[in-house]
Amino acid sequence: MQKTLRSPRHVRLVQLIVDKRKEAGLSQADLAKAIDRYQSVVAAIESGGRRIDVVEFLDLAETIDFDPHEVLSQVMSVRNTKARNR
């Protein structure tokens, strides 16, 4: 399995989260306060330097108010750079 950090799918996920946060009119500091984290944690997520686990992703979706299914569908449409071995 290839590394996921900074993979095309990870980059797309981060891009969508940033877009959704901005569309909601939230700053990184606003989001950090709402999820009880430091702003630096949000910055690390948005810079692509930190992975997002499923539970954290769902918390972000609820806080920012976006449909997690829609975002995941868009992420899934991104092709991996390497073919999967099955």
Secondary structure by P-SEA (a helix, b strand, c coil): cccccccaaaaaaaaaaaaaaaaacccaaaaaaaacccaaaaaaaaaccccccaaaaaaaaaaacccaaaaaaaaaaccccccccc
